[in-house]
Amino acid sequence: MNHRKRIRDEKEISGCAISGIMSEAGRRFNGELNMHERSNGLGGGFAAYGIYPEHADAYALHVMYDDVNSAQRCEDFIRQHCEVHGDEPIPIRPMAIIRGRPGLHRYFVSVTPDAVDRHYELTEDDIIVHMVMRINASIEGAFVFSSGKNMGVFKGVGFPEDIGRFYRLEEYEGTIWTAHGRFPTNTTGWWGGAHPFGLLDWSVVHNGEISSYGINRRYLMNFGYDCALQTDTEVITYLFDLLMRKHELPLEAACMALAPPFWREIDRMDPERRELARTIRAVYGGALLNGPFSVLVATRDGMIGFNDRIKLRPMTAARKGDMLYIASEEAAIRVIADDVDALWHAEGGVPIVGRLNGANGAKETSVA
């Protein structure tokens, strides 16, 4: 069964649902999450951080397979670069409503010294990224959909609550959880195209449309990223990896590159900020995200929410104690935590930031 081609024919137009919950104090809580509205059953998924403490220093590779042959080719490739410290089928709960699923397996790996010597110009993270790109683009029927440390992405075709039960997420505990209910617009629903998209410790859920996808994709190809999963959200994940991990931009500068201020706003800035904004727009023009979007990004250190400059897609945040909530709409937060301490709506292009241990608070302003 070829899941690269096994794509449902239905196409419905609406908006996706995104949500995220984290404990800035680093408390772990389980994954009994529920989200149905704004979804249509063509995709659901979750990302969770802190769920593999027994393998905290290993890269956790979650892989989809079409068949035994694709599994073997993929595993052989992984072992050329990594030592495998443990592997197993990803635990699932068979459900009649979840149909046409691929094989699902996970590997806990570290990069071998020999691979480091062979790729001496690359870091271990770079080697893992190279592996993921090669597998997803070149090994027919195999897809790595999660590759971070002490975290995992769990996704598929179905409503989010069904995908959560399918993956038995109530058995996991994490410090950060993000969730997505897909309502595809430009592509049809399939297992690899469901959200979140992950690369290393980055995971992204997205509501809206990236109309600059072609430009962003060509820009990323210059840096060795191959977009093979047929969904515009993939470019956001890779852009965060490029800008923040590879180019070491501060968070606010990275968000400015992706959702920059308009030129008329830049012209009104004080000289120092104006020069910074102009430089970012000039250097990172290929990274600019165009179109209506709200994006929720998670990494091992926290959670980031931001939307397009003119707020064509909604985003709301709230705090209760050490908990930070970010969602498409206020109603989604009220279902979980009605009596919040504070609630606000995202400003266009201004990131909402939650950091483990509460560093810098939950809301930050951008340099724009």
N, C-alpha and C positions, 0 to 999 in steps of 0.2 A: 504494500500500500504506500503510495507516494504522497506524503503530506505536503510536499512543496506544491503539488498540483491539487491536493484535496481541499478545495476552497468552496465554501457554500455560495450559491448563486444569488441569494437574497441581498438586496442593497436598500437600506432604509436611511432616511435623512433625519438627523436630530443632533443632540449634543451628548458628549460622553460625561460620565460622572467620575470625579476624582476626589480622593480624601486621604488624609494622613493624620496619624496620632503618634505622639512621642512623649516620653518622660524625660524632661531635661535633667532630672536628677539621676537618670540611668537605671530606673527601676524596670524590671522585665515584667511583661504581662502577656496573657495568651492571645491567640489569634481568632477568637470567636467573634468575627466581624460580619456585618450584614449590610448589603447595599443592593437595592433592586431598581429604584427609580432611575430614569435616564439611561437605562440599559435595555437591550433587546435580545440578549442571549447569544450574540455573535462574538462575545469576548469578555472575559473577566480575569482578574489577576491581582496578586498581592506581592509585595516585597517586605521582608522582615529582617531586622538587624539584631545581632546578639543571640541568634538561635542555635549556633554551633559552638558553645564554649569549649567542648571537648576537642574541637579541631580549630581553635581560634586563630592559629598561625598558618593554616593551610588555605589555599584557594579552593573554594567549593564550586565545582563545575556541575551545573545542572544541564543535562543534555537530552534532546528529543531525537528519537531514531525512527526511521520508517520500517526497518527490518534488521535481521541478524547481520547481514552483510555490511550495511552502513554502520551498525554498531561496532563491528570488528575493525573496520577501516578507521573509524574515529578513535577507538581505543588505542590502536597501534600508533596513530599519530600523536596522541597525548603522551604515550609512554616514550616516544622519541625525545620529548622535552622535559618530562616530569617524572618524579617518583610518586607513585600512587600509594598513599598511606591507608586508604580504605575506599571501597566502592560498594554500591548496593542499588537496587531499584528504589526509586523514590516511593515511600509508602503512600498508598492511595486507598480510597474506599470505593470499590466498584459501585457505580450508580447507573441505572438504566438511562437516565437523562443525559449523561455524558457519553457521547458516541463518537466513533471514529478517532479515538485518541491514538497518538504515537506511543512508542516505547519511551519510558521516562527513567533515567538513571542519573546517579550523582557520584562524583569522584572527589575525594579530598587529596589534593596534590601539592607538591612543592617543586620548584624548578631545580633541575639537577645541576651540579657544578659543571658537568660537561656541556650542558646547554648554555650556561653562562659564559664558559670559555669560547664556545663556537660563536656566540653572539655578544662578543665582549663590548660592543658599542651600545648595547641595550641594557636596560634595567630588567629585573625580574618581572615587574609589571608590564614592561614593553613586550617581553617574550610571551606573556599570557595573552596580551592583546593581539599579537601576531598569530598565535594559535587560534584564537576565536575567529579572527578574520578569515584565516585559511580554511578552517572547518566549515564555517557558514557559507563561504563562497564556492568552495571547491570539492567538498566531500558530499556527494549526492545523498540526500536523505538523512543528513545529520545536522543538528543545530544546537549550538551552545547558547542557552538563554539566561544563564546566570554564571558569574565567574569571580565573585568577590570573596573576601575573607569574613568568616563569621556572619554571613548573611545569605539570603536566598530569595530567588524569584520563583513564584508558583503561578502559572497562568494556563489558560486554555480557552476553548470555545464553549461558552455557557454563561449563565448569569453568575455574577460574582459570588453570591451566597452558595451556589451549587459548586463552583470551583473551590471555594474554601472548604466545604465538606468533603469534596473529592480528594483534596490533598491532606485532609485530617489536620487542618491548621490549629484546631483546638489543643493539639498535643505539643505545640511549640510555644515558647515564650521569648519575646524580644523587647528591646527598648524603643524601637521605631517600627511602625507599620504603615505602609501606604497601600491604597486599593484603587481599582479602576473598574468601571463598568463601561464596556465599549458600545458605541452606537456608530458603526462605520459609515463614512461618507464617501470617500474616494476609493477605498479598497474594500473588498469583501472580507468576511471574518475567517481566519484560520489560526491554528495553534501558535505558530511562530509569530504571527502578526498581532496577537493579543498583547496588552500592556500588563505590567511594566516592561520596559526595555532595560536591560542591564549590561554593564561592562565594568569589570573590576568591581569596586565598591559603589559605583554610581547606579542608580535606578531612576527611571523617569516614567511618570504617568502624565497624560496630556489630554486636554479637552480643546477641540478646535481644529484648525487646518493650517499647516505650514505651506503657504503658497510659494515660498522661496525654496522648496525642497530640492529642485534641480540644481540651483546655484549652490546651496549648502552641501549637497552631495558631491558635486564636482570639487568644491573647495576642500572637503575632507579627504578626497582621494589624493590630494597633494601631500597629505601627511600619513598615508598608508591605511586609512580607514575605508572599509568596503561595506556599503549599505546593501545588504542582501535579503532583508526581511520584508520588503514591499510595503512599508508603512512610514509615513513622514516623521513619526516620533523618534525613530532610530537616530536621525541626525542630531536631535537635541542631546541625547545621551553621549554621543561621540564628541560633540562640541564642548560639553562640560569637561570631558576627559582631556581634550586638547588644550583648552584655555586654562584650566585650573591645575591639572596635574603636569602636563607637558610644558606649558608656557608660564606656569606659576603666577597667573594673574590673581589678584585679590578677588573675593567673591563679588563685590559690588562692581568692579571693573568688568568681570566676566558677564554679569547681568546687563551692564551697559552695552557691551558688544552685541549681545543677543537681542536686547530690546532697547535700542538707543533713543535718546531724546531727539525731537525734531530739530532741524537746523535752526529754525527761528527761536527755539528754546536755547540752543547752544549759544546763539549770538547774544543772548541777554545774560549769560553767566558772567561771573567775575573772571578776570584774565586767566588765572591759574586753572580754574575748572574748565574754562572754555578751551584752553589748549589741550587739556587731557581728553575732553570729549571729542574734539576734532581728531586727535591722534588715534583714538580708539576706532572711530568711524572710518578713518583712512586705512589703518592697518588691518582691521578685522571686518571689512565690508562684506566679505564672503560668508561671515558667520551671522550676519544680521538675519533674524527670523521675521518674515513678513507674513501677514495674515492675522486672523483672529485666534487667540490662544490664551489658555491659562495652563501653567506647567507646575508640577510638583516634583521636586528633585530630592532624593535622599542619598546620603552617604554615611559612612560609619560614624561621622562626627555630628550629624544633625540632619535637618530638613529645611528645604528652601522652597518657597512658593512665589511665583511672580506671573504677571499677565502682560498682554501687549499694551503699548503706550496709550491707546484710547479705550481700553477696557471693553473690547468686543466680546470677551468671555468673562464670566463672573469668578470671583474668588473671595472667600470669607475666612477669617481666622478668629480663634478664641483661646483664652487661657483659663485654666482652673487649677489652682495650686501649681504643681510642677508640670502639669500636662499642657501641651500645645496641640491645638486642633486646627487643621486647614482643610477646607472642602469647597466644592463648587458653590454651594449655597448654605445659608444659615440653617435651614431646616435640617440638613444632614447632621450638623453639629448638635442641634437641640435634641435630636433623638437619643444621642449618647450622653450628653451633658447639658441639661437644661439650665441649671443655675450656675452659669460660668461667671468668673470674676471680671472678665473683660471680653468684648467682642468688637471686631472692626472689619471693614472691607478693604481689600488691597487697593492701593493707589496704582495707577497705570505705570508699569515698568519699574516699580519700587519693590524690592524683594522683602518678603516676610521670612525671617530666619530664626530657626530654633537650633540651639547647640546643646549637646550633652553637657551636663553640669551647669547649665544656665549661663554660660559665658556670653556676655554682650546682650542678654535679654532675648526676647522673642521677636521683636520688631526692630528692623534697621531701616535707615533711609539710604537711598543710593547716592552716589557721588554726583548724580545729575540733579 
